[in-house]
Amino acid sequence: MIGVLALQGDVREHLHSLTSCGAQARPVRRPAELAAVDALVIPGGESTTMSKLADIFEMREPITERIAAGMPVYGSCAGMIMLATEVLDGRPDQRGFDGIDMTVRRNAFGRQVDSFEAPVRLAGVPGEPFHAVFIRAPWVERVGDGVEVLGRVGAGPAADRVVAVRQGNLLATSFHPELTGDLRLHRYFVDLVRDRG
């Protein structure tokens, strides 16, 4: 059972992608709902809003504890920001779940009007480069020793920027695979969860 953090963002799209990969999936808003899932997806959305709602719904501590205990988590866009140990250009009161040892820059590619699509080849994901959709996306400026870089932007002015990483059971991308209909990344995460189980 994979939960999708349903405080704000692309919840429905991730639920659809996960169930299309054969996983059971449900929205998660409360600690009791988190306790009933084996893994979690933190969707794209607005990271500062998500940070505030994590406190309002009393989800910050339970998620942080489950991450520390080894629960698999995948974060896309805002979810990547929420998983980072350090965020640049965030609000001073913004706090995440301190999962992946990395520094990310919020809105690194620019504002909403600067959204773009670009090819990204992902290590461990077979086939053609992923058609990645970037919407007010972060990029990764630093990774710790235990963090594997899975993907970089393949072309254009942002070429070679790090946009996909993995640290153990934690996976994060700057882009939104749930908006493309390409299920390869969700399958990769579902397989990660099954392998751990």
Salt bridges, closest charged atoms under 4 A:
ASP10 OD2 - HIS176 ND1 3.09
GLU46 OE2 - ARG106 NH2 2.62
GLU46 OE2 - ARG136 NH2 3.89
ASP55 OD1 - ARG60 NE 2.76
ASP55 OD1 - ARG95 NH1 3.86
ASP89 OD2 - ARG105 NH1 2.85
ASP93 OD1 - ARG91 NE 3.20
ASP101 OD1 - ARG142 NH2 3.03
GLU117 OE1 - HIS131 NE2 2.41
GLU141 OE2 - ARG105 NE 2.65
GLU178 OE1 - HIS14 NE2 3.28
GLU178 OE2 - HIS176 ND1 2.78
ASP182 OD2 - ARG184 NH2 2.75
